[in-house]
């Protein structure tokens, strides 16, 4: 069964539950009587209230349980104590002027119909665990400390605009059948989207993030727009076990910002780079795919078990680092192979120039100078190095004597390996 179909099935079940709940709330309470009870701190439950208006200051706790509120209005209200809407139904609530909740706002387990919240300040926890949302869910120009949206079900478009979150924003395991959009929001702490599911567009717009943006285990079935976000100096990403094929994010945004890599958890970093590689490949962004693949291989090398008690593992790690990483960028960068080849030729050329007496060479490139002059030694050393690197020992195997044969053998092997790596890397670039 497709994820969207499964969510729709859950939504139908939730609708049936809500209809049953509404059917049991037979009593109707007038808005004025309900307001009088709430101002006294009494709990209102199992009733239906139409056009209840919250105005002025409420010093006592406001608690409503299993209440159906039709067109409730929040018109410049200040709540000095806790506010609880437990398993309620809020049908087209209206937030007018500025409302302040000084000890948090809890609507957990409630059903929201066309919920639009604006110009509200919620201190403490804005608890929306297990809410069911029908129609559009819009929160604009609001300020929150901590929010919780565990297992929230959004059946319409979900939007947060120009909101500020000063503490942790916990959106774990929410389900959005339509799109989920955050535009120009400020997140001053971690944003946890772990395990969330979005059926359509996932867009973080021009929002600014200062802490961890955790998308681990999230399921993003359409395009995820992360390219427009603003990143604070401590902003980090997490993608472990995420599912998505259209993640729009630039490598420049990720360099040095993967939380697992920063914590030296290279096994997790390897999996996250593999996820990014698949996403870039699906978008045909081959240069970015090469970058993700290179970081994947680096993390894979770093997470391998090495020990000086097994010196061959350290030797293998060094060879991996020298030949595959710096040699050709794990076959993602042919120019790196050219650069490494030039460096090897220069180093061995200087070595041959210093030990020129170990060669049976009578040539004198600059006849105006002696054979042992710096110019002649340099030219002969580089000429020998280029010949060995490109052709091996076939043409000069009887030219050297003594210990000088060892660097010749080493350079010949390095030249053969780097030629092969260059051909593979260059062919890979051209074919794609």
C-alpha positions in Angstrom: 0.0 0.0 0.0 1.3 3.5 -0.9 2.2 5.8 2.0 -0.4 8.4 0.9 -3.2 5.7 0.8 -2.2 4.5 4.2 -2.5 8.1 5.6 -5.9 8.6 3.9 -7.1 5.4 5.5 -6.0 6.6 8.9 -7.8 9.9 8.1 -11.0 8.1 7.3 -10.8 6.2 10.6 -10.2 9.5 12.5 -13.2 11.1 10.7 -15.4 8.2 11.9 -14.1 8.7 15.4 -14.8 12.4 15.3 -18.3 11.9 14.0 -19.1 9.5 16.8 -17.7 12.0 19.3 -19.8 14.8 17.9 -22.9 12.6 18.0 -22.4 12.1 21.7 -22.1 15.8 22.6 -25.8 16.5 22.6 -25.9 19.3 25.1 -25.4 22.9 23.9 -24.0 25.5 26.2 -24.3 29.2 25.6 -21.1 31.2 24.9 -21.8 33.5 27.9 -22.4 30.7 30.4 -19.3 28.9 29.2 -17.2 32.1 29.5 -18.5 32.6 33.1 -17.5 29.1 34.1 -14.0 29.4 32.4 -13.3 32.7 34.2 -14.0 30.9 37.5 -11.5 28.2 36.6 -14.2 25.5 36.1 -13.6 22.8 33.5 -16.1 22.7 30.6 -16.6 19.3 29.0 -18.9 17.3 26.8 -20.8 20.2 25.3 -21.2 22.2 22.1 -20.5 25.9 22.1 -21.0 28.4 19.3 -19.2 31.6 18.8 -17.3 31.6 22.1 -15.2 34.8 22.3 -12.1 35.0 24.5 -11.4 38.6 25.4 -9.5 40.4 28.1 -7.5 38.7 30.8 -8.0 35.1 32.2 -6.3 34.6 35.6 -7.6 31.0 36.2 -6.8 27.9 34.2 -8.9 27.5 31.1 -9.7 23.8 30.5 -12.1 22.4 27.9 -12.4 18.6 27.4 -14.3 16.9 24.6 -16.0 20.2 23.6 -17.1 21.2 20.1 -16.3 24.8 19.5 -18.0 26.4 16.4 -16.3 29.6 15.2 -14.5 30.4 18.5 -12.7 33.8 18.5 -9.6 34.9 20.3 -9.8 38.7 20.4 -6.8 40.2 22.3 -7.0 37.7 25.2 -4.3 37.2 27.8 -4.2 33.9 29.6 -2.2 34.0 32.9 -2.5 30.3 33.5 -2.6 27.1 31.5 -4.9 26.7 28.5 -6.1 23.2 27.6 -8.3 22.0 24.7 -8.2 18.2 25.2 -9.9 16.1 22.6 -11.9 19.1 21.4 -13.1 20.1 18.0 -12.2 23.7 16.9 -14.3 24.5 13.8 -12.9 27.6 12.0 -11.3 29.4 14.9 -10.4 33.1 14.5 -7.4 34.8 16.1 -7.9 38.5 15.9 -5.5 41.1 17.4 -2.8 39.9 19.7 -3.3 37.0 22.0 -0.9 35.8 24.7 -0.6 32.5 26.4 1.8 32.9 29.3 1.8 29.2 30.5 1.5 27.3 27.3 -1.3 26.2 25.0 -2.3 22.5 24.7 -4.7 21.3 22.0 -3.4 17.7 22.0 -5.8 15.1 20.7 -8.1 17.7 19.2 -9.6 18.1 15.8 -9.0 21.4 14.0 -11.1 22.5 11.0 -9.6 25.3 8.9 -7.3 26.4 11.6 -5.7 29.9 11.1 -3.7 31.3 13.9 -2.1 34.8 13.7 -0.4 37.3 16.0 -0.2 35.0 19.0 2.5 34.6 21.6 2.8 31.2 23.3 5.2 31.0 26.3 5.9 27.5 27.5 4.8 24.6 25.4 2.5 24.7 22.4 1.4 21.1 22.6 -0.3 19.8 19.4 0.4 16.1 19.9 -2.0 13.8 18.0 -4.1 16.6 16.5 -6.2 15.9 13.4 -6.4 18.8 11.0 -9.0 19.2 8.3 -8.5 21.8 5.6 -5.7 24.4 5.6 -3.5 24.8 8.7 -2.0 28.3 8.8 0.1 29.9 11.6 1.4 33.4 10.8 3.3 36.1 12.7 3.4 34.1 15.9 6.1 33.7 18.6 6.6 30.3 20.3 9.0 29.0 22.8 8.7 25.2 22.5 6.3 23.4 20.2 5.3 19.7 19.9 3.6 18.1 17.0 4.0 14.4 17.7 1.9 12.2 15.5 -0.1 15.2 14.1 -2.2 14.5 11.1 -2.5 17.3 8.5 -5.0 16.6 5.7 -4.7 20.0 4.0 -1.8 22.3 3.2 0.2 23.2 6.3 2.0 26.6 6.4 4.0 28.5 9.0 4.8 32.1 8.0 7.0 34.7 9.8 7.0 32.7 13.0 9.7 32.7 15.7 10.7 29.5 17.7 13.1 30.3 20.5 13.4 26.7 21.9 13.2 23.2 20.4 10.6 22.7 17.6 9.5 19.1 17.8 7.7 18.0 14.7 8.6 14.3 15.0 6.4 11.7 13.3 3.8 14.2 11.9 1.9 13.2 8.6 1.0 15.8 6.0 -1.0 14.5 3.1 -0.6 17.7 1.2 2.4 20.1 1.4 4.3 21.4 4.4 5.7 24.9 4.0 7.7 27.2 6.4 8.3 30.7 5.0 10.6 33.3 6.7 10.5 31.6 10.0 13.2 31.9 12.7 14.4 28.7 14.5 16.8 29.5 17.3 17.2 25.9 18.5 16.9 22.4 17.1 14.2 21.5 14.6 13.2 17.8 14.8 11.4 16.4 11.8 12.5 12.9 12.4 10.1 10.3 11.2 7.8 12.8 9.5 6.0 12.1 6.3 5.0 14.7 3.6 3.0 13.7 0.6 3.6 16.7 -1.6 5.9 19.8 -1.5 8.2 20.2 1.5 9.5 23.8 1.5 11.5 25.6 4.2 11.5 28.8 2.2 13.7 31.5 3.4 13.6 30.4 7.0 16.7 30.7 9.2 18.0 27.8 11.3 20.5 28.1 14.1 20.6 24.5 15.4 20.1 21.0 14.1 17.8 20.4 11.2 17.0 16.7 11.8 15.4 15.0 8.8 16.3 11.5 9.9 13.8 8.7 9.0 11.6 11.3 7.3 9.7 10.3 4.2 9.6 13.1 1.6 7.6 11.9 -1.4 7.9 15.0 -3.6 10.4 17.9 -3.9 12.1 19.1 -0.7 13.3 22.7 -1.1 16.2 23.4 1.2 18.3 25.7 -1.1 16.7 28.9 0.1 17.3 28.5 3.8 19.5 30.7 5.9 22.1 29.0 8.0 23.4 30.2 11.3 27.0 29.4 12.3 25.9 26.4 14.4 23.4 25.0 12.0 23.7 21.3 11.2 21.9 18.6 9.2 21.0 15.0 9.9 19.6 12.6 7.2 20.0 9.1 8.6 17.6 6.6 7.0 15.7 9.4 5.3 13.6 8.5 2.2 13.5 11.0 -0.6 14.6 11.3 -4.2 14.3 15.0 -4.8 16.2 16.8 -2.1 17.2 20.3 -3.4 20.2 21.3 -1.4 23.6 22.5 -2.5 26.9 20.9 -1.4 28.1 24.3 -0.2 25.3 24.2 2.4 26.4 20.8 3.6 30.2 21.2 3.8 31.2 21.0 7.5 27.5 20.9 8.6 26.7 17.2 8.8 26.2 16.5 12.5 27.3 12.9 12.3 30.6 13.8 10.5 31.3 16.6 13.0 30.8 14.0 15.9 33.1 11.6 14.1 30.3 9.1 13.6 31.6 8.2 10.1 29.4 5.1 9.7 26.3 7.3 10.0 27.9 10.0 7.8 28.6 7.3 5.1 24.9 6.4 5.0 23.8 10.0 4.9 26.1 10.8 2.0 24.8 7.7 0.2 21.3 9.1 0.6 22.4 12.5 -0.9 24.2 10.7 -3.7 21.0 8.9 -4.7 19.0 12.1 -4.6 21.5 14.0 -6.8 21.6 11.1 -9.2 17.8 11.2 -9.5 17.9 14.9 -10.2 20.7 14.3 -12.8 23.0 16.7 -10.9 26.2 14.7 -11.7 28.8 17.1 -10.3 26.9 17.2 -7.0 26.5 13.4 -7.2 30.3 13.1 -7.5 30.8 15.3 -4.5 28.4 13.2 -2.4 30.1 10.0 -3.6 33.5 11.3 -2.7 32.4 12.2 0.8 30.8 8.8 1.0 34.1 7.1 0.2 36.0 9.3 2.6 33.6 8.4 5.4 33.8 4.8 4.5 37.6 4.9 4.7 37.5 6.6 8.1 35.0 4.2 9.7 37.0 1.1 8.9 38.6 -0.6 11.8 42.3 0.1 11.8 45.0 -0.9 14.4 48.7 -0.7 14.7 48.5 -4.3 16.0 47.5 -5.1 12.4 50.0 -2.9 10.5 48.7 -4.0 7.1 45.4 -2.2 7.8 47.3 1.0 8.4 49.3 0.5 5.3 46.1 -0.1 3.3 44.5 3.1 4.8 47.6 5.1 3.7 47.5 3.7 0.2 43.8 4.4 0.0 44.3 8.0 1.1 47.3 8.6 -1.2 46.2 6.9 -4.4 42.4 6.9 -4.4 41.7 10.0 -2.4 44.5 12.4 -3.3 45.2 10.5 -6.5 41.9 10.9 -8.3 39.2 11.8 -5.7 37.9 8.2 -5.9 37.6 8.6 -9.7 35.4 11.7 -9.5 38.1 14.2 -10.4 40.5 13.4 -13.3 42.3 16.7 -12.8 43.3 15.6 -9.4 45.1 12.6 -11.0 46.9 15.0 -13.3 47.9 17.2 -10.4 49.2 14.2 -8.4 51.1 12.9 -11.4 52.9 16.3 -11.8 53.8 16.3 -8.1 55.2 12.7 -8.3 57.2 13.6 -11.4 58.7 16.6 -9.7 59.6 14.8 -6.5 61.3 11.9 -8.3 62.9 14.3 -10.8 64.6 16.1 -8.0 65.7 12.8 -6.4 67.2 11.7 -9.7 68.9 15.0 -10.2 70.5 14.7 -6.7 71.7 11.2 -7.5 72.7 11.7 -11.1 76.0 10.0 -10.6 74.1 6.7 -10.2 72.9 6.9 -13.9 74.8 5.9 -17.0 73.9 9.1 -18.8 76.4 11.0 -20.9 74.0 13.6 -22.3 74.7 17.2 -21.6 71.5 19.2 -22.5 73.3 22.6 -22.0 76.7 22.2 -23.6 77.9 25.5 -22.3 77.8 24.1 -18.8 79.3 21.1 -17.2 77.3 17.9 -16.7 77.1 18.4 -13.0 75.7 21.9 -13.2 72.3 22.6 -11.6 70.6 23.2 -15.0 71.8 19.9 -16.5 71.0 17.9 -13.4 67.5 19.3 -13.2 66.7 18.7 -16.9 68.2 15.2 -16.8 66.4 14.3 -13.6 63.0 15.5 -14.9 63.5 13.8 -18.2 64.2 10.5 -16.5 61.2 11.0 -14.2 58.8 11.7 -17.1 60.1 8.7 -19.0 59.8 6.3 -16.1 56.3 7.6 -15.1 54.9 7.4 -18.6 56.7 4.4 -20.1 57.9 2.4 -17.1 61.3 0.7 -17.0 61.3 -0.6 -20.6 63.6 2.0 -21.9 66.0 2.7 -19.0 66.3 -0.6 -17.1 70.0 -0.7 -17.7 70.7 3.0 -17.1 70.7 3.1 -13.3 72.9 1.4 -10.8 72.8 0.5 -7.1 70.1 2.0 -4.9 68.7 4.2 -7.6 66.8 1.3 -9.1 64.4 1.3 -6.1 62.9 4.8 -6.7 62.7 3.9 -10.4 60.6 0.8 -9.6 58.4 2.8 -7.2 57.7 5.6 -9.7 57.0 3.1 -12.5 54.3 1.4 -10.4 52.8 4.7 -9.3 52.7 5.9 -12.9 50.9 2.8 -14.1 48.3 3.1 -11.3 47.7 6.8 -11.8 47.3 6.4 -15.6 44.7 3.8 -14.9 42.9 5.9 -12.4 43.0 9.0 -14.7 41.5 7.0 -17.6 38.7 5.6 -15.4 37.9 9.1 -13.9 38.0 10.8 -17.3 35.9 8.2 -19.0 33.4 8.4 -16.2 33.1 12.1 -16.7 32.8 11.9 -20.5 30.3 9.0 -20.6 27.9 10.8 -18.2 
